[in-house]
Amino acid sequence: MVRLLSTLLTVATALSTVVGAATSSNSSVSTGSTSTKSAVPNIPIVTTRKSFTTRIKLDYSTIVPVYGDASIGYYKFQNIRYAAAPTGPLRFAAPTWPSKETSINNGSLADPNVDCRGAEDCLYCDVWAPAKAFTSSKKYPVLQWYWGGGYAFGGKTVNTPQGLFNLTKDFVFVSCNHRLGFFGLANGPTFTHNGGSTNAAVRDAEHAFKWTRKYISAFGGDPNQVTAAGFSSGGSQVLWQLTRYGGRAKQLFQRAYIMSPGLNPGAGHHQAEAYWQNVSATVGCDGSDLTCMRKVPWANLTSASNSVIAQWGYVLQPRNDGDFLPEYYESAFYQKQFNWTGPLVISHTQHESNGSPWGGVNVDADVARFTRSYFPGITDDALQEVLDLYPATDYTSPGLRFADIYQSFHHTSHDLAVTHALSNKTWNAYIQIPPAGHGADQPYYWYNGDPSIDSKVALRMQKYLMSFVLTGNPNKLWPKDKIRWPIYSSQKGGMQLVVNTTLGNETFQVVPGDDLDNAKTAFWNKALWY
């Protein structure tokens, strides 16, 4: 297996606190999964609508808010268990419904900022709901958010919606944890053949969307107006939901807003198998003995995973498993193996990863070596094609050359695959806000008064987002406050909204064409590495 690249050393160090998920028993409640047009199951829900005594009574829990009132216009409900805790026999298993809770949930089941790095019991959601939802029968659109963190970091409190509520209180906000690191991404043939549930992190997200479909109406949300949104690995979480089971699964939401999704298509089965076997051996278990692995303290497994990553290297991400995720979503979109009929926004930044030299790539030979490390199965001819597409003469250093290669295969090529599959229902954005790196747009979408952020630009970006969440169209609301953003297919060759704060009054521009529709992207889309 390839030695760890310099960038993964940082991940390995930080992963010393990575863990996975929760503690409870199986529930007999059915999933209630429905298609876009089908009705939500009729479940026993009672709501008592009284200021801070507001209580949400579900069929398994009674929940009170931890913050908010009518004067600020919203309530926050914290640490709502959406799945039974995958500890003990449920570790490495698909999420299941939580069992009945006998005490009122006042948000204290876990730390307010609990995530799956610091506690194995972490499968919780936070829900922010408008106060007016508890004084009327109206149901409001829902924004369900997934943060970025490379499946190794972060959780439900990374981004919070106060700034969006300053703009409008006509929506419900949901953010849920999922298992991280080894606990969320254990995969491989031995793991699977012995009863492990592959790609648990993505299954957790699927289950959270099912929870929203089933219960969000109790918080004033409309289960038939859910926008799934995410950044980086969170954006990939949304795309995985569209392609799970080869496109044969039902839709769980109606709109999607995806920002800078990331995926390394070269991280294949061989890495997953070696990772599982090495971690198992480190903690003294046979790789085929899941009973043993489920008895190991999570801190020991986390430490073992960190050691394996530090020694050998491993790309933390979901992998093809032949069932739940039979294809990487890039390949699935090109093969039309997806189920999606709703509107979708997808965006990328100018310098997702190529704004600075890649560490450890110092000479031209390093470019080939690092490329092969991400794609161990690449042929010599294919590698040469990569090097020809990114000639050394186009870059001032080998580090910048590889950074551009990485940007193409890890970030931007996937966007074009989605766009080509769904062009009649997509809006595309190209973010050039300096320094235009990965995540440069996030402070603007989540703006809440930060003086370092241009408030005019932030409010326009928030209005595009919230118009989409509320109506399925980024243009419909606040039309006088922003330029019209054309759908991608409105012109042959595509149309993009370009956002660049260095252009003065022309910060937002509509530009014909698609900066990703080029030979570099075409190569990675053609390769479809497994």
C-alpha positions as CSV (number, residue, x, y, z in Angstrom):
1,M,0.0,0.0,0.0
2,V,1.2,3.5,-0.7
3,R,2.9,5.4,2.0
4,L,1.0,8.4,3.4
5,L,1.1,11.6,1.4
6,S,2.0,14.7,3.3
7,T,-1.6,16.0,3.2
8,L,-2.9,12.8,4.8
9,L,-0.4,13.2,7.7
10,T,-2.5,16.1,8.8
11,V,-5.7,14.0,8.6
12,A,-4.1,11.1,10.5
13,T,-3.0,13.4,13.4
14,A,-6.4,15.0,13.6
15,L,-8.1,11.6,13.4
16,S,-6.8,10.8,16.9
17,T,-10.3,11.9,18.1
18,V,-12.3,10.4,15.2
19,V,-15.0,8.1,16.3
20,G,-18.3,6.9,15.1
21,A,-21.8,6.9,16.5
22,A,-24.5,6.2,19.1
23,T,-26.1,3.9,21.9
24,S,-29.6,2.5,21.9
25,S,-31.6,-0.6,20.8
26,N,-33.5,-1.5,17.7
27,S,-37.0,-0.1,17.2
28,S,-40.0,-1.7,15.6
29,V,-40.9,1.5,13.8
30,S,-40.9,1.1,10.0
31,T,-38.8,3.3,7.8
32,G,-41.6,5.2,6.2
33,S,-39.5,5.8,3.1
34,T,-41.5,7.4,0.4
35,S,-41.1,8.7,-3.1
36,T,-41.4,12.4,-3.9
37,K,-45.1,12.1,-4.7
38,S,-46.2,9.5,-2.1
39,A,-47.8,10.4,1.2
40,V,-45.8,10.6,4.4
41,P,-46.8,7.9,6.9
42,N,-49.5,8.9,9.3
43,I,-47.8,8.6,12.7
44,P,-48.9,9.7,16.2
45,I,-47.6,13.2,16.7
46,V,-48.9,15.7,19.2
47,T,-47.6,19.2,19.6
48,T,-48.2,21.5,22.6
49,R,-47.6,25.0,21.4
50,K,-46.6,27.1,24.4
51,S,-43.6,29.5,24.4
52,F,-40.7,27.9,26.2
53,T,-43.0,25.1,27.3
54,T,-43.4,24.1,23.7
55,R,-43.1,20.3,23.5
56,I,-42.8,18.1,20.4
57,K,-44.2,14.7,21.1
58,L,-43.1,12.0,18.6
59,D,-44.0,8.3,18.8
60,Y,-40.7,7.6,20.6
61,S,-39.6,10.9,22.3
62,T,-40.9,14.1,23.8
63,I,-38.7,17.0,22.9
64,V,-38.4,20.6,24.2
65,P,-36.4,23.4,22.8
66,V,-33.1,24.6,24.3
67,Y,-33.3,28.1,22.9
68,G,-35.6,30.6,21.3
69,D,-39.0,32.2,21.6
70,A,-41.5,34.2,19.7
71,S,-39.5,37.4,20.1
72,I,-36.5,36.1,18.1
73,G,-38.8,34.2,15.8
74,Y,-37.4,30.6,16.1
75,Y,-36.7,27.7,18.4
76,K,-33.7,25.4,18.5
77,F,-34.2,21.7,19.3
78,Q,-31.0,20.0,20.1
79,N,-29.6,16.4,20.2
80,I,-32.6,14.6,18.8
81,R,-31.7,11.0,18.4
82,Y,-32.6,10.0,14.9
83,A,-31.1,6.4,15.0
84,A,-30.3,3.8,17.6
85,A,-26.7,4.1,18.7
86,P,-24.4,1.8,16.7
87,T,-22.4,0.6,19.6
88,G,-21.9,-3.0,20.7
89,P,-23.7,-5.3,18.3
90,L,-24.9,-2.3,16.2
91,R,-21.3,-1.1,15.6
92,F,-20.6,-1.5,11.8
93,A,-24.3,-2.1,11.2
94,A,-26.8,0.0,9.2
95,P,-28.6,2.6,11.3
96,T,-31.9,1.5,12.9
97,W,-34.8,3.5,14.4
98,P,-34.3,4.6,18.1
99,S,-36.2,2.9,20.9
100,K,-38.7,4.8,23.0
101,E,-37.3,7.4,25.4
102,T,-39.0,7.6,28.8
103,S,-37.7,11.1,29.8
104,I,-38.2,14.4,28.1
105,N,-35.4,15.3,25.8
106,N,-34.2,18.8,26.7
107,G,-31.1,18.6,24.5
108,S,-28.9,17.2,27.3
109,L,-28.5,13.7,25.9
110,A,-25.0,14.8,24.8
111,D,-22.8,17.8,24.7
112,P,-24.4,20.6,22.5
113,N,-21.6,20.3,20.1
114,V,-21.3,16.6,20.1
115,D,-19.9,15.1,16.9
116,C,-18.6,11.7,15.9
117,R,-15.0,12.5,16.7
118,G,-15.4,12.6,20.4
119,A,-18.2,10.2,21.3
120,E,-19.5,7.0,19.8
121,D,-23.0,8.0,20.8
122,C,-23.4,10.8,18.3
123,L,-26.3,10.1,15.9
124,Y,-28.3,13.2,16.7
125,C,-30.0,16.0,14.7
126,D,-30.5,19.6,15.6
127,V,-33.7,21.2,14.3
128,W,-34.3,25.0,14.1
129,A,-37.9,25.9,13.5
130,P,-39.8,29.2,13.1
131,A,-41.8,30.2,16.1
132,K,-44.9,30.9,13.9
133,A,-44.9,27.2,12.9
134,F,-46.3,26.5,16.4
135,T,-49.2,28.9,16.2
136,S,-50.6,27.8,12.8
137,S,-51.1,24.7,10.8
138,K,-48.9,25.9,7.9
139,K,-46.0,23.7,7.0
140,Y,-42.7,25.3,5.9
141,P,-40.0,24.2,3.4
142,V,-37.0,22.4,5.0
143,L,-33.3,22.9,4.5
144,Q,-31.3,19.8,5.6
145,W,-27.6,20.5,5.7
146,Y,-24.4,18.5,5.6
147,W,-21.1,20.1,6.4
148,G,-17.7,19.5,4.9
149,G,-15.0,17.6,6.7
150,G,-13.7,14.8,4.5
151,Y,-15.7,12.2,6.4
152,A,-13.2,12.7,9.2
153,F,-14.2,15.9,10.9
154,G,-17.1,18.1,11.8
155,G,-20.7,17.7,12.8
156,K,-24.2,19.2,13.0
157,T,-23.0,22.5,14.6
158,V,-20.3,23.4,12.1
159,N,-22.8,25.7,10.3
160,T,-25.9,27.2,12.0
161,P,-28.7,29.2,10.4
162,Q,-29.1,32.4,12.4
163,G,-28.0,34.5,9.5
164,L,-30.5,32.8,7.2
165,F,-33.2,33.3,9.8
166,N,-32.3,37.0,9.7
167,L,-33.3,36.9,6.0
168,T,-36.4,34.8,6.3
169,K,-38.2,32.7,8.9
170,D,-40.2,30.7,6.4
171,F,-38.2,27.5,6.7
172,V,-37.1,24.7,9.0
173,F,-33.4,23.9,9.3
174,V,-32.1,20.4,10.0
175,S,-28.5,19.2,10.5
176,C,-27.5,15.7,11.6
177,N,-24.3,13.9,12.5
178,H,-23.1,10.8,10.8
179,R,-20.4,8.4,11.7
180,L,-16.8,9.4,10.8
181,G,-13.5,7.8,10.0
182,F,-13.1,4.1,10.6
183,F,-16.6,3.8,12.1
184,G,-18.3,5.3,9.2
185,L,-16.2,4.0,6.4
186,A,-15.1,0.5,7.2
187,N,-15.5,-1.5,3.9
188,G,-13.9,-4.3,1.9
189,P,-14.8,-7.9,1.0
190,T,-13.9,-9.5,4.4
191,F,-15.8,-6.9,6.3
192,T,-18.9,-7.3,4.0
193,H,-18.8,-11.1,3.8
194,N,-18.8,-11.3,7.6
195,G,-21.8,-9.1,8.3
196,G,-20.5,-5.6,8.2
197,S,-22.7,-2.9,6.7
198,T,-20.7,-0.9,4.1
199,N,-20.5,2.8,3.9
200,A,-22.2,3.5,7.2
201,A,-21.6,7.2,7.0
202,V,-23.8,7.4,3.8
203,R,-26.4,5.0,5.3
204,D,-26.6,7.3,8.3
205,A,-27.4,10.3,6.0
206,E,-30.0,8.2,4.2
207,H,-31.6,7.3,7.5
208,A,-31.5,11.0,8.6
209,F,-33.4,12.0,5.5
210,K,-35.9,9.2,6.2
211,W,-36.2,10.6,9.8
212,T,-37.0,14.1,8.3
213,R,-39.6,12.6,5.9
214,K,-41.3,10.9,8.9
215,Y,-41.1,13.5,11.7
216,I,-40.3,17.0,10.4
217,S,-44.0,17.9,10.2
218,A,-44.1,17.9,14.0
219,F,-41.6,20.8,13.9
220,G,-43.6,22.7,11.3
221,G,-41.7,21.4,8.3
222,D,-43.2,20.2,5.0
223,P,-41.8,16.8,4.2
224,N,-42.7,17.3,0.5
225,Q,-40.5,20.4,0.3
226,V,-37.1,19.3,1.5
227,T,-33.9,20.7,0.1
228,A,-30.8,18.6,0.7
229,A,-27.7,20.8,0.7
230,G,-24.1,20.2,1.5
231,F,-20.5,21.4,1.0
232,S,-17.5,19.3,0.1
233,S,-18.0,15.8,1.6
234,G,-21.5,17.1,2.6
235,G,-22.2,17.8,-1.0
236,S,-21.1,14.3,-1.9
237,Q,-23.4,13.0,0.8
238,V,-26.3,14.5,-1.2
239,L,-25.0,13.0,-4.5
240,W,-24.7,9.6,-3.0
241,Q,-28.4,9.7,-2.1
242,L,-29.3,10.2,-5.7
243,T,-27.3,7.2,-6.9
244,R,-27.6,4.7,-4.1
245,Y,-28.8,1.2,-5.1
246,G,-27.9,2.1,-8.7
247,G,-30.8,4.7,-8.9
248,R,-33.4,2.2,-7.8
249,A,-34.1,3.7,-4.4
250,K,-36.9,6.2,-3.9
251,Q,-36.2,10.0,-3.6
252,L,-36.0,11.2,-0.1
253,F,-36.0,14.9,-0.8
254,Q,-37.2,17.2,-3.6
255,R,-34.4,19.8,-4.2
256,A,-30.6,19.7,-4.0
257,Y,-28.1,22.5,-3.5
258,I,-24.5,21.1,-3.8
259,M,-21.3,23.1,-3.2
260,S,-17.8,21.8,-4.1
261,P,-18.4,18.1,-3.8
262,G,-15.3,16.0,-3.3
263,L,-14.5,12.4,-4.3
264,N,-11.3,10.4,-5.2
265,P,-12.5,7.8,-7.7
266,G,-9.2,5.9,-7.5
267,A,-9.6,4.7,-4.0
268,G,-10.7,1.2,-4.6
269,H,-11.5,-2.1,-2.9
270,H,-7.9,-3.0,-2.3
271,Q,-7.4,0.0,-0.1
272,A,-10.6,-0.8,1.9
273,E,-9.6,-4.4,2.4
274,A,-6.0,-3.6,3.5
275,Y,-7.3,-0.8,5.9
276,W,-9.8,-3.2,7.6
277,Q,-7.3,-6.0,7.9
278,N,-4.5,-3.8,9.3
279,V,-6.8,-2.1,11.9
280,S,-8.1,-5.5,12.9
281,A,-4.7,-6.9,13.3
282,T,-3.5,-3.9,15.3
283,V,-6.3,-4.4,18.0
284,G,-5.7,-8.2,18.1
285,C,-8.7,-9.3,16.1
286,D,-9.0,-11.5,13.1
287,G,-10.5,-9.5,10.2
288,S,-13.3,-12.0,9.7
289,D,-14.4,-11.7,13.4
290,L,-16.8,-8.8,13.7
291,T,-17.8,-10.0,17.2
292,C,-14.2,-9.3,18.3
293,M,-14.2,-5.9,16.6
294,R,-17.4,-4.9,18.2
295,K,-16.0,-5.5,21.6
296,V,-12.9,-3.4,21.2
297,P,-13.3,0.0,23.0
298,W,-13.8,2.7,20.4
299,A,-10.8,4.6,21.7
300,N,-8.6,1.6,20.9
301,L,-10.1,1.3,17.4
302,T,-9.6,5.0,16.8
303,S,-6.0,4.8,17.9
304,A,-5.4,1.8,15.7
305,S,-7.0,3.5,12.7
306,N,-4.8,6.5,13.2
307,S,-1.7,4.3,13.3
308,V,-2.6,2.5,10.1
309,I,-3.3,5.7,8.3
310,A,0.0,7.2,9.5
311,Q,2.0,4.2,8.5
312,W,0.3,3.2,5.2
313,G,-2.0,6.0,4.1
314,Y,-5.7,5.7,3.3
315,V,-8.2,7.9,1.6
316,L,-11.2,8.3,3.8
317,Q,-14.3,8.2,1.7
318,P,-17.2,5.9,0.7
319,R,-16.4,3.1,-1.7
320,N,-18.2,0.9,-4.3
321,D,-19.8,-2.0,-2.5
322,G,-21.8,-3.6,-5.3
323,D,-25.1,-3.0,-3.6
324,F,-25.8,0.1,-1.6
325,L,-23.3,2.1,-3.6
326,P,-22.7,0.0,-6.7
327,E,-20.9,2.8,-8.6
328,Y,-19.1,6.0,-7.8
329,Y,-21.7,8.7,-8.4
330,E,-19.6,10.2,-11.2
331,S,-19.9,6.9,-13.1
332,A,-23.5,6.5,-12.1
333,F,-24.6,9.8,-13.5
334,Y,-22.9,9.0,-16.9
335,Q,-24.6,5.6,-17.0
336,K,-28.0,7.1,-15.9
337,Q,-28.1,5.1,-12.8
338,F,-29.7,7.7,-10.6
339,N,-33.1,8.6,-9.4
340,W,-33.7,12.3,-9.5
341,T,-36.5,14.4,-10.9
342,G,-36.1,17.7,-9.0
343,P,-34.2,20.9,-9.5
344,L,-30.5,21.1,-8.5
345,V,-27.8,23.7,-8.0
346,I,-24.2,22.8,-8.2
347,S,-21.2,25.1,-7.7
348,H,-17.4,25.0,-7.5
349,T,-14.6,27.5,-6.7
350,Q,-11.9,28.6,-9.0
351,H,-9.1,27.1,-6.9
352,E,-10.6,24.2,-5.1
353,S,-7.1,22.8,-4.5
354,N,-4.8,24.4,-7.0
355,G,-4.2,27.8,-5.4
356,S,-0.9,26.7,-3.8
357,P,1.8,24.1,-4.4
358,W,1.1,20.5,-3.2
359,G,3.3,19.6,-0.3
360,G,6.0,17.0,-1.0
361,V,5.8,17.4,-4.8
362,N,9.2,19.0,-5.5
363,V,10.4,17.6,-8.8
364,D,8.6,16.4,-12.0
365,A,9.0,12.7,-11.0
366,D,7.0,13.4,-7.9
367,V,4.0,14.4,-10.0
368,A,3.8,10.9,-11.6
369,R,4.5,9.3,-8.2
370,F,1.8,11.2,-6.4
371,T,-0.7,10.6,-9.2
372,R,-0.1,6.9,-9.0
373,S,-0.4,6.9,-5.3
374,Y,-4.0,8.1,-5.7
375,F,-4.6,5.7,-8.6
376,P,-2.6,2.5,-7.8
377,G,-4.3,0.7,-10.7
378,I,-3.5,3.3,-13.4
379,T,-1.7,2.0,-16.5
380,D,1.5,3.5,-17.8
381,D,-0.3,4.8,-20.9
382,A,-3.1,6.4,-18.8
383,L,-0.6,8.0,-16.5
384,Q,1.3,9.5,-19.5
385,E,-2.0,10.9,-20.8
386,V,-2.5,12.6,-17.5
387,L,1.0,14.1,-17.7
388,D,0.4,15.2,-21.2
389,L,-2.8,17.0,-20.3
390,Y,-1.0,18.8,-17.5
391,P,2.3,19.7,-19.2
392,A,5.1,20.9,-16.9
393,T,5.5,24.0,-19.0
394,D,2.0,25.3,-17.9
395,Y,3.1,25.5,-14.3
396,T,5.7,27.4,-12.3
397,S,6.4,24.4,-10.0
398,P,5.7,20.6,-9.8
399,G,3.7,21.2,-6.7
400,L,1.2,23.5,-8.6
401,R,1.1,21.0,-11.4
402,F,0.0,18.1,-9.2
403,A,-2.4,20.4,-7.3
404,D,-4.2,21.1,-10.6
405,I,-4.4,17.4,-11.3
406,Y,-5.8,16.8,-7.9
407,Q,-8.4,19.5,-8.3
408,S,-9.6,17.9,-11.5
409,F,-10.0,14.4,-10.3
410,H,-11.1,15.1,-6.7
411,H,-13.3,18.1,-7.1
412,T,-14.4,19.5,-10.5
413,S,-14.8,16.6,-12.9
414,H,-17.8,15.3,-10.9
415,D,-19.6,18.5,-11.3
416,L,-19.6,18.1,-15.1
417,A,-20.9,14.6,-14.8
418,V,-23.9,15.8,-12.8
419,T,-24.5,18.8,-15.1
420,H,-24.5,16.7,-18.3
421,A,-26.9,14.2,-16.7
422,L,-29.3,16.8,-15.4
423,S,-28.7,19.9,-17.5
424,N,-32.3,20.8,-18.0
425,K,-32.9,21.2,-14.3
426,T,-29.6,22.5,-13.0
427,W,-28.2,25.9,-12.1
428,N,-24.4,26.1,-12.1
429,A,-22.2,28.6,-10.3
430,Y,-18.4,29.4,-10.6
431,I,-17.1,31.0,-7.4
432,Q,-14.1,33.3,-7.8
433,I,-14.2,35.1,-4.5
434,P,-10.5,35.6,-3.6
435,P,-8.6,33.5,-2.7
436,A,-11.3,31.3,-4.4
437,G,-10.1,28.2,-2.5
438,H,-12.2,25.3,-1.3
439,G,-14.9,26.7,0.9
440,A,-14.4,30.4,-0.1
441,D,-18.1,30.7,-0.5
442,Q,-19.1,29.2,2.9
443,P,-18.7,32.4,5.1
444,Y,-21.0,34.2,2.6
445,Y,-23.8,31.6,2.7
446,W,-23.6,31.4,6.6
447,Y,-23.0,35.2,7.0
448,N,-24.4,36.5,10.3
449,G,-22.8,40.0,10.7
450,D,-19.1,39.1,10.4
451,P,-17.5,42.5,9.5
452,S,-14.8,40.8,7.5
453,I,-17.4,39.6,5.0
454,D,-19.0,41.8,2.3
455,S,-22.5,41.9,3.5
456,K,-24.0,42.9,0.1
457,V,-22.4,39.9,-1.6
458,A,-23.4,37.6,1.3
459,L,-27.0,38.7,1.3
460,R,-27.3,38.1,-2.4
461,M,-25.8,34.6,-2.1
462,Q,-28.2,33.9,0.8
463,K,-31.1,35.1,-1.3
464,Y,-30.2,32.7,-4.1
465,L,-30.0,29.9,-1.7
466,M,-33.2,30.6,0.2
467,S,-35.2,31.4,-2.9
468,F,-34.2,27.9,-4.1
469,V,-35.1,26.4,-0.7
470,L,-38.5,28.1,-0.5
471,T,-39.5,27.7,-4.2
472,G,-37.2,25.4,-6.1
473,N,-35.9,28.3,-8.1
474,P,-33.0,30.6,-7.1
475,N,-34.6,33.5,-9.0
476,K,-38.2,33.6,-7.8
477,L,-37.8,35.5,-4.5
478,W,-36.1,38.9,-4.1
479,P,-35.8,39.3,-7.9
480,K,-34.9,43.0,-7.7
481,D,-32.0,42.3,-5.4
482,K,-30.0,40.0,-7.7
483,I,-29.5,39.3,-11.4
484,R,-31.4,36.5,-13.0
485,W,-29.4,33.2,-12.9
486,P,-30.3,31.2,-16.0
487,I,-30.7,27.5,-16.0
488,Y,-27.6,25.7,-17.4
489,S,-29.2,24.4,-20.5
490,S,-30.7,27.8,-21.5
491,Q,-27.8,28.1,-24.0
492,K,-25.9,25.5,-26.0
493,G,-22.6,24.9,-24.2
494,G,-24.1,25.9,-20.8
495,M,-24.5,29.0,-18.7
496,Q,-22.9,29.8,-15.4
497,L,-23.3,32.4,-12.6
498,V,-19.9,33.8,-11.9
499,V,-19.3,35.4,-8.5
500,N,-16.1,37.5,-8.2
501,T,-15.8,40.2,-5.5
502,T,-12.9,41.9,-7.4
503,L,-15.2,43.1,-10.1
504,G,-16.9,46.0,-8.2
505,N,-20.5,46.4,-9.2
506,E,-20.2,43.4,-11.5
507,T,-19.6,40.9,-8.7
508,F,-22.4,38.7,-10.1
509,Q,-22.2,37.9,-13.8
510,V,-23.9,35.5,-16.1
511,V,-21.4,33.9,-18.4
512,P,-22.0,31.6,-21.4
513,G,-20.1,28.3,-21.4
514,D,-18.7,26.0,-18.8
515,D,-15.2,26.3,-17.5
516,L,-15.2,22.6,-16.7
517,D,-16.1,21.4,-20.2
518,N,-12.6,20.7,-21.4
519,A,-10.1,17.9,-22.2
520,K,-8.9,17.5,-18.6
521,T,-12.4,17.0,-17.2
522,A,-13.3,14.7,-20.2
523,F,-10.3,12.5,-19.4
524,W,-11.3,11.9,-15.7
525,N,-15.0,11.4,-16.7
526,K,-13.8,8.8,-19.3
527,A,-11.5,7.0,-16.9
528,L,-14.1,6.3,-14.2
529,W,-11.5,4.7,-12.0
530,Y,-12.5,1.9,-9.6
